[in-house]
């Protein structure tokens, strides 16, 4: 698990409560009481093209879906879109690259918002800035694709705005916001 530090622009904001606890206080062999996975955010049984969009750590369920499509030798066209701050915040980059290279029906597009001189366009990322319809449209597969998206609330709102402009109906939109649960407060023991 990645340690979430306090944001650089606000040194008084706290770092990630759980990630810092796990890094600082939990060791190998410790037992944790955690909540089981729940929800219905899963790939639909369909032949439609698939667009998987993730922001930050919202990549986790998207990567799982990408692996499922690759393992099942799906012939569905797949576009994997990921938005990250930059190369040092880009989780699972090598896994996604390997899957895209091994499966000709999988394409990937990476957006970085905080680009440095070390972040090479075309190698580390494809687009700079936030995901926008104008930069996303050239990559979209032909046909009536299904859109799966997960990330922080601002990311999901932006994607929903793009899908509204594309006139994608609700029955082809599948989403999960990645953030604190409203119904469950985890109990941790070490």
C-alpha positions in Angstrom: 0.0 0.0 0.0 1.2 3.4 -0.9 1.8 5.9 2.0 -0.3 9.0 1.4 1.6 12.0 2.7 0.1 15.4 3.5 -0.4 17.5 0.3 2.6 19.7 -0.5 0.4 22.7 -1.1 -1.1 22.4 2.5 1.4 21.3 5.1 -1.3 21.5 7.8 -3.5 18.9 6.1 -3.1 15.4 7.4 -1.6 12.6 5.5 -3.6 9.4 4.8 -4.9 8.1 8.1 -5.0 4.4 7.2 -1.9 4.2 4.9 0.3 5.9 7.5 -1.1 3.7 10.3 -0.3 0.6 8.2 3.2 1.8 7.4 4.1 3.0 10.9 2.2 0.7 13.3 1.4 -2.6 11.6 4.0 -5.4 11.1 4.2 -8.8 9.5 2.0 -11.2 11.4 -0.2 -8.6 12.9 -4.0 -9.2 12.6 -6.4 -6.6 11.3 -10.1 -6.6 11.5 -11.3 -5.2 8.2 -14.6 -5.0 6.2 -15.2 -7.5 3.4 -15.4 -6.3 -0.2 -18.9 -5.2 -1.2 -20.7 -3.7 -4.1 -21.7 -4.5 -7.6 -19.1 -2.6 -9.6 -18.2 -5.4 -12.1 -17.9 -5.9 -15.8 -21.1 -6.6 -17.6 -21.5 -9.7 -19.8 -21.5 -7.9 -23.2 -19.7 -7.7 -26.5 -19.6 -3.9 -26.5 -16.3 -2.1 -26.5 -15.0 -1.2 -23.0 -13.6 2.1 -21.8 -12.0 1.8 -18.3 -11.2 5.2 -16.8 -9.4 5.7 -13.5 -8.1 8.6 -11.4 -5.3 8.0 -8.9 -5.9 4.9 -6.7 -9.2 4.4 -8.5 -7.0 2.3 -10.8 -7.4 -0.7 -8.5 -10.8 -2.0 -9.7 -10.0 -0.9 -13.3 -6.8 -3.0 -13.3 -8.8 -6.0 -12.0 -11.3 -5.6 -14.9 -8.4 -5.2 -17.4 -6.8 -8.4 -16.1 -10.2 -10.2 -16.4 -10.6 -9.1 -20.0 -7.1 -10.1 -20.9 -7.3 -13.5 -19.1 -10.6 -14.3 -20.8 -9.0 -13.6 -24.2 -11.8 -11.1 -24.8 -11.9 -9.7 -28.3 -13.8 -6.6 -27.1 -11.9 -3.4 -27.9 -10.6 -2.0 -24.6 -9.4 1.5 -23.9 -7.7 1.9 -20.5 -7.5 5.5 -19.5 -5.6 6.5 -16.3 -5.0 10.0 -14.7 -2.2 10.5 -12.2 -0.3 13.4 -10.9 2.9 12.2 -12.5 5.3 9.3 -13.0 6.0 8.9 -9.2 2.3 8.7 -8.5 1.4 6.3 -11.4 0.5 3.0 -9.8 0.7 -0.3 -11.8 2.2 1.4 -14.9 4.3 -1.6 -15.8 1.4 -4.1 -15.5 -0.9 -2.0 -17.7 1.9 -1.5 -20.3 2.5 -5.3 -20.3 -1.2 -6.1 -20.8 -1.5 -3.5 -23.6 1.6 -4.9 -25.4 0.4 -8.5 -25.1 -3.2 -7.9 -26.2 -3.7 -6.0 -29.5 -7.3 -5.2 -28.6 -6.2 -3.2 -25.5 -5.1 0.4 -25.9 -4.0 2.7 -23.1 -3.9 6.5 -22.6 -2.3 8.1 -19.6 -2.8 11.7 -18.4 -0.4 13.5 -16.0 -1.4 16.7 -14.4 2.0 17.6 -12.8 4.5 16.9 -15.5 8.2 17.2 -14.8 11.2 17.1 -17.1 11.6 13.4 -16.3 8.0 12.5 -17.4 8.5 11.7 -21.0 5.5 12.2 -23.3 4.7 9.1 -25.3 6.7 6.9 -22.8 5.3 7.8 -19.4 2.2 9.7 -20.4 0.2 10.5 -23.5 -1.7 13.7 -22.4 -0.9 16.5 -20.0 -3.6 18.0 -17.8 -7.0 16.9 -16.8 -9.1 14.5 -18.8 -11.2 16.5 -21.3 -13.5 15.4 -24.0 -11.3 17.1 -26.7 -8.2 15.1 -25.7 -10.1 11.8 -25.0 -12.3 11.7 -28.1 -9.5 10.6 -30.5 -8.8 7.5 -28.5 -12.4 6.3 -28.0 -13.4 3.1 -29.7 -16.0 3.0 -32.4 -19.4 1.7 -31.5 -21.6 1.9 -28.4 -19.0 1.4 -25.7 -19.6 0.7 -22.0 -17.8 3.1 -19.7 -16.5 2.0 -16.3 -14.9 4.7 -14.1 -13.5 5.0 -10.6 -11.6 7.7 -8.8 -12.0 10.6 -6.4 -15.3 12.5 -6.5 -13.9 15.4 -8.7 -12.6 12.8 -11.2 -16.0 11.0 -11.5 -17.8 14.3 -11.9 -15.5 15.3 -14.7 -16.0 11.9 -16.5 -19.8 12.1 -16.0 -19.6 15.6 -17.7 -17.7 14.0 -20.6 -20.2 11.2 -20.9 -23.1 13.6 -20.8 -21.5 15.5 -23.8 -21.1 12.2 -25.6 -24.8 11.3 -24.9 -23.8 8.0 -23.3 -27.0 6.6 -21.7 -27.1 5.6 -18.0 -27.3 1.9 -18.9 -23.8 2.0 -20.4 -22.2 3.8 -17.4 -20.8 2.0 -14.4 -19.1 3.8 -11.6 -17.7 3.7 -8.2 -16.3 6.7 -6.3 -13.1 6.0 -4.5 -13.1 7.7 -1.2 -14.0 7.4 2.4 -17.0 5.1 3.0 -20.1 6.9 4.3 -21.5 3.7 5.9 -18.4 2.0 7.4 -15.6 3.2 9.7 -12.9 0.5 9.6 -11.7 -0.9 12.9 -7.9 -1.5 13.0 -6.0 -3.5 15.6 -2.4 -4.2 15.7 
